[in-house]
Amino acid sequence: MSKVKQDKTNKNKRIKDTEFIVTNYSGLLDFLLITLNKKSRNNIKSLLLYRGISVNGRIITQFDYKLNPGDTVRLVPTLNREKNQINTIDIVFEDDDLIVINKPSGMLSIATDKEKEITAYHLLSEYVKKKNKKARIFVVHRLDRDTSGVLMVAKNEEMKFALQDNWSELMLERGYIAIVEGQLKEKSGRIRSWLKVTKSLIVYSSNEAGNGLEAITNYQVIDETEYYSLLKIQLETGRKNQIRVHMKDLGHPVAGDKKYGAKTNPIKQLGLHAYKLKFRHPFTDEVMCFETETPKEFNSIFKRINKPLGDN
């Protein structure tokens, strides 16, 4: 088979109709947009989010995953769209009032000016409308795009307002697992600062009381290697980018978080996962707790990741 010469159109070497050899350094989404030029941008994003793309035999969902010359990119056979959406969204719990999902890294919680469809909100809206065309969902909190884990939405306005109006009182525990760069001198601690968001959506931290929104993060080191630490984190507040900014403040940014100073990306995604959400149901007073497994990518660094998180 003859090799296809790389040119400005980035026509990469094709092994099969579903398999390609990378010949240029590129981001995965950019590579797919050029290589699969007959597919729409949203279609290609769907392939990524629905685990339809592998690189060198490993399923990749991040749009900005870095490709190197010689990498093999393959289209993986997937389920039909409806089943695959549910699998990808990974519904943890559902009743008449709530849906709780395990959001994958790389998926927006809600739409932005640049992305309207490949969001947890849009996909869940489609999901509930298949059962009832008039059904709606309502956002009650968010996760950063690159943070995976437990995300909850309301299925009616009564639940939305009940949760939002009493969020601080109802939330009993919001737990995260984070991979951060380096070894922490203090193996546990409490970080308190005031956060402000700029017009460019960068969050800054201040020690001056009242100079922004108060943010409190508790952390504990549960494992470490020579280059990385695994933290169990509990939030007392839930501000935009709070954990990421506070880890930067400590001098140990979240791995893969270039925005807040990380120099490495060992698992090719942000090393932050919301593993636990525990709250008191506003109507029944029942304590509800939802937990998800830490992404398997974390296993490549820490052997103890599959042990119960309470075993410190």
Buried (B, 14 or more C-beta within 10 A) or exposed (E): EEEEEBEEEBBBBEEEEEEBBBBBEBBBBBBBBBBBEEBEEEEBBBBBBBBBBBBEEEEBBBBBBEBEEEBBBBBBEBBEEEEBBEEBBEEBEBEEBBBBBBBBBBBBBEEEEEBEBBBBBBBBBBBBEEEEEEBBBBBBBBBBBBBBBBBBBBBBEEBBBBBBEEBEEBBEEBBBBBBBBBBBEEBEBEBBBBBBBEEEEEBBBEEEEEBBBBBBBBBBBBBBEEEBBBBBBBBBBBBBBBBBBBBBBBEBBBBBBEBBBBEBBBBBBBBBBBBBBBBBBBEEEEEBEBBBEBBEBBEEBBEEBEEEBEEE
